[in-house]
Amino acid sequence: MPDVDALSLFGLFAVTAMLLCYAFERRSPWFVLGFAAACALGSVYGFLQGAWPFGIVEGIWAVVALGRWRAQMTGYAAERR
């Protein structure tokens, strides 16, 4: 079995969280927020690993997902009134 360092485990956690949150996005806006957070973790991983293009793109995805979450929460609050 290959040696797995802490950075690789962190990256595995980040992309697994992204996958799971993306899969459940339609169930709740909170999964969209989780996706945004996981993308931010993926961005950190990319920069720590030295893959700065990956870090930049994941950072952009985090901002986009955060905007989607805000829009959904605003719409959700308006529907509840």
Order of alpha helices (4+ residues) and beta strands (2+ residues): alpha-alpha-alpha
